[in-house]
C-alpha cells in the first residue's frame, strides 16, 4: 500500500492522481504553488504579450473637457507623459562629466528604452530595466560608488517610472511581484559588492520610493474597480426597475381589459339565455342557437378568467364602478383644476362611442399626462385636445413652461408614466410621441386606431 501511495502522489499534475495529491497537501503548500504559478504567469508568460497603450476615450479624462483639435490631440496624453518621463530619465542618466560622450549617450538611451517599451510590452520593459541596470553600471564605473548602486541616477529614475507605469497597466499582483524581484535584485548586488566600503547600496531607497508609488497605484486600481462595480450595479438596477415597471403596467392593463371583456361576455351570456323568452313560440333551432351562444360565452368567460386572472394580486379587488371612458374626462379635468392646474379641453370631429378598451386607454393616457404636468410643471397651463377621425382617435396633451422656474421646483418622478402610456399605445397598435416643445413645455401626442367595424361595439 505504501508503494502504491508513493506512485499515486508522483503522478503528473495534469492527471487525476496528481490533482488529488495536490488537494491532499497542506494549505501552505498549495498557497506557495499557486503563488509560483502566478509569478510565472505574470512575469514570464506575459513578458512577451503585446499590449499597445490605447488612446484615452473621448468621454473620459482630459479629452472630455476640451474641444476641437485640442481634443483630438488630448487622447494621446498618456503616451506624451510616458515619453516625457523617459526623456527626463535619459537626461539624468547622460549627465555625468566624468564619463565619455559615447558612454553617457548609451547610459541615457538605456534609461529611455525601457520606459518607451512600457507602451507596447509592459512586463518585458520591467526585465529590460533590470538588464539595463546590470549592463550600464560596469560601463559607468567612474565615480559610481559616489552615486550609489546598483542603480545609477538615470537607472533609478527609469526603474521607478517603469514600475509605476507597468503597475498602472497590469494589476496589483503583478506590481507586487515586480517589487519583490526588485528587492531580490538589490540583495544580489549587495551580496556581490557589499564587502567593500567604497560602495553604497541604494536598494532601500528604491524599495521605499517604489512602494509609495505602487501603493498609490493600487489605491487607484481599487477605486476604479469599485466605481466600475457600482456603475454595473446601477445599470442592472435601472434595467430591472424599467423591466419591473413595464411588467407592472402590463399587469394593470391586463386587469382592466379582463374586467372590460368579462363584463361584455357576461352580458352576452345573459342576453342569450333571456332571448328565447322574448319570442312567442320560438322554433327549436333558435332556442338551440341561443343555448349554444350562451354555452360558448360562459366557456369563453371561464377560460378568460382562468388565463387573465393569474395577473391579479391576492389583495386585488375588481372595481364595483364601471371602468372610466372619455365621457368621464370632464370630472377628471375638474379634479385637476381644483389641484391648481389650468386646463383647457378641445374636442374636434364627430363624437361617437368607441370600443371600451380604446376609451379606457385614452382616459388613462390623459390622466397620466395631466398628472405629469402637475408633478413636473406645477403652475403651468395645460391643453387637452381630442380628435375623432375616421380611422381612430387622436389625443394631444401639451403643457406650457414653468411660470417661475426659480421659485417653483418640480417634483422628481421615477419616469414610469411615459413607459406606461407607451405600453398602452403599443397594445392597441397605436403611435405615440412624447417630447419637449420649443417653448419649454412638454407635449404628448397619441393616435389610437379603431377599425370601422369596431366602432360602437361596446
Secondary structure as a PSIPRED ss2 file (coil, helix, strand):
# PSIPRED VFORMAT (PSIPRED V4.0)

   1 X C   1.000  0.000  0.000
   2 X H   0.000  1.000  0.000
   3 X H   0.000  1.000  0.000
   4 X H   0.000  1.000  0.000
   5 X H   0.000  1.000  0.000
   6 X H   0.000  1.000  0.000
   7 X H   0.000  1.000  0.000
   8 X H   0.000  1.000  0.000
   9 X H   0.000  1.000  0.000
  10 X C   1.000  0.000  0.000
  11 X C   1.000  0.000  0.000
  12 X C   1.000  0.000  0.000
  13 X C   1.000  0.000  0.000
  14 X C   1.000  0.000  0.000
  15 X C   1.000  0.000  0.000
  16 X H   0.000  1.000  0.000
  17 X H   0.000  1.000  0.000
  18 X H   0.000  1.000  0.000
  19 X H   0.000  1.000  0.000
  20 X H   0.000  1.000  0.000
  21 X H   0.000  1.000  0.000
  22 X H   0.000  1.000  0.000
  23 X H   0.000  1.000  0.000
  24 X H   0.000  1.000  0.000
  25 X C   1.000  0.000  0.000
  26 X C   1.000  0.000  0.000
  27 X H   0.000  1.000  0.000
  28 X H   0.000  1.000  0.000
  29 X H   0.000  1.000  0.000
  30 X H   0.000  1.000  0.000
  31 X H   0.000  1.000  0.000
  32 X H   0.000  1.000  0.000
  33 X H   0.000  1.000  0.000
  34 X H   0.000  1.000  0.000
  35 X H   0.000  1.000  0.000
  36 X H   0.000  1.000  0.000
  37 X H   0.000  1.000  0.000
  38 X H   0.000  1.000  0.000
  39 X H   0.000  1.000  0.000
  40 X H   0.000  1.000  0.000
  41 X H   0.000  1.000  0.000
  42 X H   0.000  1.000  0.000
  43 X H   0.000  1.000  0.000
  44 X H   0.000  1.000  0.000
  45 X H   0.000  1.000  0.000
  46 X H   0.000  1.000  0.000
  47 X H   0.000  1.000  0.000
  48 X H   0.000  1.000  0.000
  49 X C   1.000  0.000  0.000
  50 X C   1.000  0.000  0.000
  51 X C   1.000  0.000  0.000
  52 X C   1.000  0.000  0.000
  53 X C   1.000  0.000  0.000
  54 X C   1.000  0.000  0.000
  55 X C   1.000  0.000  0.000
  56 X C   1.000  0.000  0.000
  57 X C   1.000  0.000  0.000
  58 X C   1.000  0.000  0.000
  59 X C   1.000  0.000  0.000
  60 X C   1.000  0.000  0.000
  61 X H   0.000  1.000  0.000
  62 X H   0.000  1.000  0.000
  63 X H   0.000  1.000  0.000
  64 X H   0.000  1.000  0.000
  65 X H   0.000  1.000  0.000
  66 X C   1.000  0.000  0.000
  67 X C   1.000  0.000  0.000
  68 X H   0.000  1.000  0.000
  69 X H   0.000  1.000  0.000
  70 X H   0.000  1.000  0.000
  71 X H   0.000  1.000  0.000
  72 X H   0.000  1.000  0.000
  73 X H   0.000  1.000  0.000
  74 X H   0.000  1.000  0.000
  75 X C   1.000  0.000  0.000
  76 X C   1.000  0.000  0.000
  77 X H   0.000  1.000  0.000
  78 X H   0.000  1.000  0.000
  79 X H   0.000  1.000  0.000
  80 X H   0.000  1.000  0.000
  81 X H   0.000  1.000  0.000
  82 X H   0.000  1.000  0.000
  83 X H   0.000  1.000  0.000
  84 X H   0.000  1.000  0.000
  85 X H   0.000  1.000  0.000
  86 X H   0.000  1.000  0.000
  87 X H   0.000  1.000  0.000
  88 X H   0.000  1.000  0.000
  89 X H   0.000  1.000  0.000
  90 X H   0.000  1.000  0.000
  91 X H   0.000  1.000  0.000
  92 X H   0.000  1.000  0.000
  93 X H   0.000  1.000  0.000
  94 X H   0.000  1.000  0.000
  95 X C   1.000  0.000  0.000
  96 X C   1.000  0.000  0.000
  97 X C   1.000  0.000  0.000
  98 X C   1.000  0.000  0.000
  99 X C   1.000  0.000  0.000
 100 X C   1.000  0.000  0.000
 101 X H   0.000  1.000  0.000
 102 X H   0.000  1.000  0.000
 103 X H   0.000  1.000  0.000
 104 X H   0.000  1.000  0.000
 105 X H   0.000  1.000  0.000
 106 X H   0.000  1.000  0.000
 107 X H   0.000  1.000  0.000
 108 X H   0.000  1.000  0.000
 109 X H   0.000  1.000  0.000
 110 X H   0.000  1.000  0.000
 111 X H   0.000  1.000  0.000
 112 X H   0.000  1.000  0.000
 113 X H   0.000  1.000  0.000
 114 X H   0.000  1.000  0.000
 115 X H   0.000  1.000  0.000
 116 X H   0.000  1.000  0.000
 117 X H   0.000  1.000  0.000
 118 X C   1.000  0.000  0.000
 119 X C   1.000  0.000  0.000
 120 X C   1.000  0.000  0.000
 121 X C   1.000  0.000  0.000
 122 X H   0.000  1.000  0.000
 123 X H   0.000  1.000  0.000
 124 X H   0.000  1.000  0.000
 125 X H   0.000  1.000  0.000
 126 X H   0.000  1.000  0.000
 127 X H   0.000  1.000  0.000
 128 X H   0.000  1.000  0.000
 129 X H   0.000  1.000  0.000
 130 X H   0.000  1.000  0.000
 131 X H   0.000  1.000  0.000
 132 X H   0.000  1.000  0.000
 133 X H   0.000  1.000  0.000
 134 X H   0.000  1.000  0.000
 135 X H   0.000  1.000  0.000
 136 X H   0.000  1.000  0.000
 137 X H   0.000  1.000  0.000
 138 X H   0.000  1.000  0.000
 139 X H   0.000  1.000  0.000
 140 X C   1.000  0.000  0.000
 141 X C   1.000  0.000  0.000
 142 X C   1.000  0.000  0.000
 143 X C   1.000  0.000  0.000
 144 X H   0.000  1.000  0.000
 145 X H   0.000  1.000  0.000
 146 X H   0.000  1.000  0.000
 147 X C   1.000  0.000  0.000
 148 X C   1.000  0.000  0.000
 149 X E   0.000  0.000  1.000
 150 X C   1.000  0.000  0.000
 151 X C   1.000  0.000  0.000
 152 X C   1.000  0.000  0.000
 153 X H   0.000  1.000  0.000
 154 X H   0.000  1.000  0.000
 155 X H   0.000  1.000  0.000
 156 X H   0.000  1.000  0.000
 157 X H   0.000  1.000  0.000
 158 X H   0.000  1.000  0.000
 159 X H   0.000  1.000  0.000
 160 X H   0.000  1.000  0.000
 161 X H   0.000  1.000  0.000
 162 X H   0.000  1.000  0.000
 163 X H   0.000  1.000  0.000
 164 X H   0.000  1.000  0.000
 165 X H   0.000  1.000  0.000
 166 X H   0.000  1.000  0.000
 167 X H   0.000  1.000  0.000
 168 X H   0.000  1.000  0.000
 169 X H   0.000  1.000  0.000
 170 X C   1.000  0.000  0.000
 171 X C   1.000  0.000  0.000
 172 X H   0.000  1.000  0.000
 173 X H   0.000  1.000  0.000
 174 X H   0.000  1.000  0.000
 175 X H   0.000  1.000  0.000
 176 X H   0.000  1.000  0.000
 177 X H   0.000  1.000  0.000
 178 X H   0.000  1.000  0.000
 179 X H   0.000  1.000  0.000
 180 X H   0.000  1.000  0.000
 181 X H   0.000  1.000  0.000
 182 X H   0.000  1.000  0.000
 183 X H   0.000  1.000  0.000
 184 X H   0.000  1.000  0.000
 185 X H   0.000  1.000  0.000
 186 X H   0.000  1.000  0.000
 187 X H   0.000  1.000  0.000
 188 X H   0.000  1.000  0.000
 189 X H   0.000  1.000  0.000
 190 X H   0.000  1.000  0.000
 191 X H   0.000  1.000  0.000
 192 X H   0.000  1.000  0.000
 193 X H   0.000  1.000  0.000
 194 X C   1.000  0.000  0.000
 195 X C   1.000  0.000  0.000
 196 X C   1.000  0.000  0.000
 197 X C   1.000  0.000  0.000
 198 X C   1.000  0.000  0.000
 199 X C   1.000  0.000  0.000
 200 X C   1.000  0.000  0.000
 201 X E   0.000  0.000  1.000
 202 X C   1.000  0.000  0.000
 203 X H   0.000  1.000  0.000
 204 X H   0.000  1.000  0.000
 205 X H   0.000  1.000  0.000
 206 X H   0.000  1.000  0.000
 207 X H   0.000  1.000  0.000
 208 X H   0.000  1.000  0.000
 209 X H   0.000  1.000  0.000
 210 X H   0.000  1.000  0.000
 211 X H   0.000  1.000  0.000
 212 X H   0.000  1.000  0.000
 213 X H   0.000  1.000  0.000
 214 X H   0.000  1.000  0.000
 215 X H   0.000  1.000  0.000
 216 X H   0.000  1.000  0.000
 217 X H   0.000  1.000  0.000
 218 X H   0.000  1.000  0.000
 219 X H   0.000  1.000  0.000
 220 X H   0.000  1.000  0.000
 221 X H   0.000  1.000  0.000
 222 X H   0.000  1.000  0.000
 223 X H   0.000  1.000  0.000
 224 X H   0.000  1.000  0.000
 225 X H   0.000  1.000  0.000
 226 X H   0.000  1.000  0.000
 227 X H   0.000  1.000  0.000
 228 X H   0.000  1.000  0.000
 229 X H   0.000  1.000  0.000
 230 X H   0.000  1.000  0.000
 231 X H   0.000  1.000  0.000
 232 X H   0.000  1.000  0.000
 233 X H   0.000  1.000  0.000
 234 X H   0.000  1.000  0.000
 235 X H   0.000  1.000  0.000
 236 X H   0.000  1.000  0.000
 237 X H   0.000  1.000  0.000
 238 X H   0.000  1.000  0.000
 239 X H   0.000  1.000  0.000
 240 X H   0.000  1.000  0.000
 241 X H   0.000  1.000  0.000
 242 X H   0.000  1.000  0.000
 243 X H   0.000  1.000  0.000
 244 X H   0.000  1.000  0.000
 245 X H   0.000  1.000  0.000
 246 X H   0.000  1.000  0.000
 247 X H   0.000  1.000  0.000
 248 X H   0.000  1.000  0.000
 249 X H   0.000  1.000  0.000
 250 X H   0.000  1.000  0.000
 251 X H   0.000  1.000  0.000
 252 X H   0.000  1.000  0.000
 253 X H   0.000  1.000  0.000
 254 X H   0.000  1.000  0.000
 255 X H   0.000  1.000  0.000
 256 X H   0.000  1.000  0.000
 257 X H   0.000  1.000  0.000
 258 X H   0.000  1.000  0.000
 259 X H   0.000  1.000  0.000
 260 X H   0.000  1.000  0.000
 261 X H   0.000  1.000  0.000
 262 X H   0.000  1.000  0.000
 263 X H   0.000  1.000  0.000
 264 X H   0.000  1.000  0.000
 265 X H   0.000  1.000  0.000
 266 X H   0.000  1.000  0.000
 267 X H   0.000  1.000  0.000
 268 X H   0.000  1.000  0.000
 269 X H   0.000  1.000  0.000
 270 X H   0.000  1.000  0.000
 271 X H   0.000  1.000  0.000
 272 X H   0.000  1.000  0.000
 273 X H   0.000  1.000  0.000
 274 X H   0.000  1.000  0.000
 275 X H   0.000  1.000  0.000
 276 X H   0.000  1.000  0.000
 277 X H   0.000  1.000  0.000
 278 X H   0.000  1.000  0.000
 279 X C   1.000  0.000  0.000
 280 X C   1.000  0.000  0.000
 281 X C   1.000  0.000  0.000
 282 X C   1.000  0.000  0.000
 283 X C   1.000  0.000  0.000
 284 X H   0.000  1.000  0.000
 285 X H   0.000  1.000  0.000
 286 X H   0.000  1.000  0.000
 287 X H   0.000  1.000  0.000
 288 X H   0.000  1.000  0.000
 289 X H   0.000  1.000  0.000
 290 X H   0.000  1.000  0.000
 291 X H   0.000  1.000  0.000
 292 X H   0.000  1.000  0.000
 293 X H   0.000  1.000  0.000
 294 X H   0.000  1.000  0.000
 295 X H   0.000  1.000  0.000
 296 X H   0.000  1.000  0.000
 297 X H   0.000  1.000  0.000
 298 X H   0.000  1.000  0.000
 299 X H   0.000  1.000  0.000
 300 X H   0.000  1.000  0.000
 301 X H   0.000  1.000  0.000
 302 X H   0.000  1.000  0.000
 303 X H   0.000  1.000  0.000
 304 X H   0.000  1.000  0.000
 305 X H   0.000  1.000  0.000
 306 X H   0.000  1.000  0.000
 307 X H   0.000  1.000  0.000
 308 X H   0.000  1.000  0.000
 309 X H   0.000  1.000  0.000
 310 X H   0.000  1.000  0.000
 311 X H   0.000  1.000  0.000
 312 X C   1.000  0.000  0.000
 313 X C   1.000  0.000  0.000
 314 X C   1.000  0.000  0.000
 315 X C   1.000  0.000  0.000
 316 X C   1.000  0.000  0.000
 317 X C   1.000  0.000  0.000
 318 X C   1.000  0.000  0.000
 319 X C   1.000  0.000  0.000
 320 X C   1.000  0.000  0.000
 321 X C   1.000  0.000  0.000
 322 X C   1.000  0.000  0.000
 323 X C   1.000  0.000  0.000
 324 X C   1.000  0.000  0.000
 325 X C   1.000  0.000  0.000
 326 X H   0.000  1.000  0.000
 327 X H   0.000  1.000  0.000
 328 X H   0.000  1.000  0.000
 329 X H   0.000  1.000  0.000
 330 X H   0.000  1.000  0.000
 331 X H   0.000  1.000  0.000
 332 X H   0.000  1.000  0.000
 333 X H   0.000  1.000  0.000
 334 X H   0.000  1.000  0.000
 335 X H   0.000  1.000  0.000
 336 X H   0.000  1.000  0.000
 337 X H   0.000  1.000  0.000
 338 X H   0.000  1.000  0.000
 339 X C   1.000  0.000  0.000
 340 X C   1.000  0.000  0.000
 341 X C   1.000  0.000  0.000
 342 X E   0.000  0.000  1.000
 343 X E   0.000  0.000  1.000
 344 X E   0.000  0.000  1.000
 345 X E   0.000  0.000  1.000
 346 X E   0.000  0.000  1.000
 347 X E   0.000  0.000  1.000
 348 X E   0.000  0.000  1.000
 349 X C   1.000  0.000  0.000
 350 X C   1.000  0.000  0.000
 351 X C   1.000  0.000  0.000
 352 X C   1.000  0.000  0.000
 353 X C   1.000  0.000  0.000
 354 X C   1.000  0.000  0.000
 355 X C   1.000  0.000  0.000
 356 X H   0.000  1.000  0.000
 357 X H   0.000  1.000  0.000
 358 X H   0.000  1.000  0.000
 359 X H   0.000  1.000  0.000
 360 X H   0.000  1.000  0.000
 361 X H   0.000  1.000  0.000
 362 X H   0.000  1.000  0.000
 363 X H   0.000  1.000  0.000
 364 X H   0.000  1.000  0.000
 365 X H   0.000  1.000  0.000
 366 X H   0.000  1.000  0.000
 367 X H   0.000  1.000  0.000
 368 X H   0.000  1.000  0.000
 369 X H   0.000  1.000  0.000
 370 X H   0.000  1.000  0.000
 371 X H   0.000  1.000  0.000
 372 X H   0.000  1.000  0.000
 373 X H   0.000  1.000  0.000
 374 X H   0.000  1.000  0.000
 375 X H   0.000  1.000  0.000
 376 X H   0.000  1.000  0.000
 377 X C   1.000  0.000  0.000
 378 X C   1.000  0.000  0.000
 379 X C   1.000  0.000  0.000
 380 X C   1.000  0.000  0.000
 381 X E   0.000  0.000  1.000
 382 X E   0.000  0.000  1.000
 383 X E   0.000  0.000  1.000
 384 X E   0.000  0.000  1.000
 385 X E   0.000  0.000  1.000
 386 X E   0.000  0.000  1.000
 387 X E   0.000  0.000  1.000
 388 X E   0.000  0.000  1.000
 389 X E   0.000  0.000  1.000
 390 X C   1.000  0.000  0.000
 391 X C   1.000  0.000  0.000
 392 X E   0.000  0.000  1.000
 393 X E   0.000  0.000  1.000
 394 X E   0.000  0.000  1.000
 395 X E   0.000  0.000  1.000
 396 X E   0.000  0.000  1.000
 397 X E   0.000  0.000  1.000
 398 X E   0.000  0.000  1.000
 399 X E   0.000  0.000  1.000
 400 X C   1.000  0.000  0.000
 401 X C   1.000  0.000  0.000
 402 X C   1.000  0.000  0.000
 403 X C   1.000  0.000  0.000
 404 X C   1.000  0.000  0.000
 405 X C   1.000  0.000  0.000
 406 X C   1.000  0.000  0.000
 407 X C   1.000  0.000  0.000
 408 X C   1.000  0.000  0.000
 409 X C   1.000  0.000  0.000
 410 X C   1.000  0.000  0.000
 411 X C   1.000  0.000  0.000
 412 X C   1.000  0.000  0.000
 413 X C   1.000  0.000  0.000
 414 X C   1.000  0.000  0.000
 415 X C   1.000  0.000  0.000
 416 X H   0.000  1.000  0.000
 417 X H   0.000  1.000  0.000
 418 X H   0.000  1.000  0.000
 419 X H   0.000  1.000  0.000
 420 X H   0.000  1.000  0.000
 421 X H   0.000  1.000  0.000
 422 X H   0.000  1.000  0.000
 423 X H   0.000  1.000  0.000
 424 X H   0.000  1.000  0.000
 425 X H   0.000  1.000  0.000
 426 X H   0.000  1.000  0.000
 427 X H   0.000  1.000  0.000
 428 X C   1.000  0.000  0.000
 429 X C   1.000  0.000  0.000
 430 X C   1.000  0.000  0.000
 431 X E   0.000  0.000  1.000
 432 X E   0.000  0.000  1.000
 433 X E   0.000  0.000  1.000
 434 X E   0.000  0.000  1.000
 435 X E   0.000  0.000  1.000
 436 X E   0.000  0.000  1.000
 437 X C   1.000  0.000  0.000
 438 X C   1.000  0.000  0.000
 439 X C   1.000  0.000  0.000
 440 X C   1.000  0.000  0.000
 441 X C   1.000  0.000  0.000
 442 X E   0.000  0.000  1.000
 443 X E   0.000  0.000  1.000
 444 X E   0.000  0.000  1.000
 445 X E   0.000  0.000  1.000
 446 X E   0.000  0.000  1.000
 447 X E   0.000  0.000  1.000
 448 X E   0.000  0.000  1.000
 449 X E   0.000  0.000  1.000
 450 X C   1.000  0.000  0.000
 451 X C   1.000  0.000  0.000
 452 X H   0.000  1.000  0.000
 453 X H   0.000  1.000  0.000
 454 X H   0.000  1.000  0.000
 455 X C   1.000  0.000  0.000
 456 X C   1.000  0.000  0.000
 457 X C   1.000  0.000  0.000
 458 X C   1.000  0.000  0.000
